[in-house]
Amino acid sequence: MKPVAASGGSIVGRTGARLLNLAIVALGLCVIGALAFAWSNADGRLRFELQSAATAPKSAQRAAAPQEIERLRGELEALKNDVKELTETQDQAAHTIAAMKAAEEDLRRHVPPPYWYSNPATLDLAIAKQPQSAGVAPPPRRR
């Protein structure tokens, strides 16, 4: 068993460290809040520089906007043409597949099923060449 004083001291130490961490976090939040408040209420040079920096690119963007719009329209037309060609190709492929399936079904209907394995004469040419006589009995089956 541990002595009471030793275990109590570690609890106090942990609590003190937690309070110190909490105080540091609270101080950091206060500093950030104060800076944000000062930033939002700034009337001087800082605010003027930000506004001029924000408006300068907008005027440059307005000058380039018609050229950009024309370029985007050209790309849009090219994409529409590509989509149209792909759609036509897809339709052609679908028609080809449908025609091939119909042809396959027709072949299956008109071709007799393969029963070659039921006729021993077709399996061995030697048997097929032998003349069949009416008086010959088939060999006995083995059990």
C-alpha positions as CSV (number, residue, x, y, z in Angstrom):
1,M,0.0,0.0,0.0
2,K,1.1,3.5,-0.8
3,P,1.3,6.2,1.9
4,V,-1.6,8.7,1.9
5,A,0.7,11.6,1.6
6,A,2.5,10.3,-1.5
7,S,-0.8,9.6,-3.4
8,G,-2.3,12.9,-2.3
9,G,0.7,14.9,-3.6
10,S,0.4,13.4,-7.1
11,I,-3.3,14.3,-7.3
12,V,-2.5,17.9,-6.3
13,G,0.3,18.0,-8.8
14,R,-2.0,16.8,-11.6
15,T,-4.7,19.3,-10.7
16,G,-2.2,22.1,-10.6
17,A,-0.9,21.1,-14.1
18,R,-4.4,21.0,-15.4
19,L,-5.2,24.4,-14.0
20,L,-2.0,25.8,-15.5
21,N,-2.9,24.4,-19.0
22,L,-6.4,25.8,-18.6
23,A,-5.0,29.2,-17.8
24,I,-2.7,29.2,-20.8
25,V,-5.5,28.2,-23.1
26,A,-7.8,31.0,-21.7
27,L,-5.0,33.6,-22.0
28,G,-4.4,32.5,-25.7
29,L,-8.1,32.8,-26.4
30,C,-8.2,36.3,-24.9
31,V,-5.2,37.4,-27.0
32,I,-6.8,36.1,-30.2
33,G,-10.1,37.8,-29.3
34,A,-8.4,41.1,-28.6
35,L,-6.5,40.9,-32.0
36,A,-9.7,40.1,-33.8
37,F,-11.5,43.0,-32.2
38,A,-8.7,45.4,-33.0
39,W,-8.6,44.1,-36.6
40,S,-12.4,44.6,-37.1
41,N,-12.2,48.2,-35.7
42,A,-9.1,49.3,-37.6
43,D,-9.6,52.5,-39.4
44,G,-6.0,53.2,-40.4
45,R,-3.6,52.1,-43.0
46,L,-4.1,48.4,-42.5
47,R,-7.7,48.5,-43.6
48,F,-6.9,50.8,-46.6
49,E,-4.1,48.4,-47.8
50,L,-6.5,45.4,-47.6
51,Q,-9.2,47.2,-49.5
52,S,-6.9,48.4,-52.3
53,A,-5.4,44.9,-52.6
54,A,-8.8,43.4,-52.9
55,T,-10.0,45.8,-55.5
56,A,-6.9,45.7,-57.8
57,P,-7.4,42.1,-58.9
58,K,-11.1,42.7,-59.5
59,S,-10.4,45.4,-62.0
60,A,-7.9,43.2,-63.8
61,Q,-10.4,40.3,-63.8
62,R,-13.1,42.5,-65.3
63,A,-10.8,43.4,-68.2
64,A,-10.0,39.8,-68.9
65,A,-13.6,38.6,-68.4
66,P,-14.8,38.8,-72.1
67,Q,-11.8,36.9,-73.3
68,E,-12.2,34.3,-70.7
69,I,-15.9,34.0,-71.5
70,E,-15.2,33.5,-75.2
71,R,-12.6,30.8,-74.4
72,L,-15.0,29.0,-72.1
73,R,-17.8,29.2,-74.8
74,G,-15.4,27.6,-77.3
75,E,-14.5,24.8,-74.8
76,L,-18.2,24.3,-74.1
77,E,-19.0,23.9,-77.8
78,A,-16.1,21.4,-78.2
79,L,-17.4,19.5,-75.2
80,K,-21.0,19.5,-76.6
81,N,-19.6,18.1,-79.9
82,D,-17.7,15.4,-78.1
83,V,-20.8,14.4,-76.1
84,K,-22.8,14.3,-79.3
85,E,-20.2,12.0,-81.0
86,L,-20.0,9.8,-78.0
87,T,-23.8,9.5,-77.8
88,E,-23.9,8.5,-81.5
89,T,-21.2,6.0,-81.1
90,Q,-23.0,4.5,-78.0
91,D,-26.2,4.2,-80.0
92,Q,-24.4,2.5,-82.9
93,A,-22.8,0.1,-80.5
94,A,-26.2,-0.7,-78.9
95,H,-27.7,-1.3,-82.3
96,T,-24.8,-3.6,-83.3
97,I,-25.1,-5.6,-80.1
98,A,-28.9,-5.9,-80.6
99,A,-28.4,-7.1,-84.2
100,M,-25.7,-9.6,-83.1
101,K,-28.0,-11.0,-80.4
102,A,-30.9,-11.4,-82.9
103,A,-28.6,-13.2,-85.3
104,E,-27.4,-15.5,-82.6
105,E,-31.0,-16.3,-81.6
106,D,-31.8,-17.0,-85.3
107,L,-28.8,-19.4,-85.6
108,R,-29.9,-21.2,-82.4
109,R,-33.4,-21.7,-83.8
110,H,-32.3,-22.9,-87.3
111,V,-29.3,-25.1,-86.4
112,P,-30.2,-28.5,-85.2
113,P,-28.7,-29.5,-81.8
114,P,-25.5,-31.5,-82.1
115,Y,-26.3,-35.2,-81.5
116,W,-23.2,-36.6,-83.0
117,Y,-22.2,-38.3,-79.8
118,S,-25.3,-40.6,-80.0
119,N,-24.2,-42.2,-83.2
120,P,-21.2,-44.4,-82.8
121,A,-20.6,-44.6,-86.5
122,T,-19.7,-40.9,-86.5
123,L,-17.2,-41.4,-83.7
124,D,-15.0,-43.9,-85.4
125,L,-14.4,-44.0,-89.1
126,A,-13.6,-47.8,-89.0
127,I,-17.0,-48.5,-87.8
128,A,-18.6,-46.2,-90.4
129,K,-16.8,-48.0,-93.2
130,Q,-17.9,-51.5,-92.2
131,P,-21.0,-52.7,-94.0
132,Q,-23.9,-53.4,-91.7
133,S,-25.4,-56.8,-92.2
134,A,-28.9,-57.7,-91.0
135,G,-28.0,-61.1,-89.5
136,V,-25.1,-59.9,-87.2
137,A,-26.0,-59.7,-83.6
138,P,-24.4,-57.1,-81.5
139,P,-21.7,-58.3,-79.0
140,P,-22.9,-59.1,-75.5
141,R,-22.6,-56.5,-72.9
142,R,-20.3,-57.0,-70.0
143,R,-21.5,-56.6,-66.5
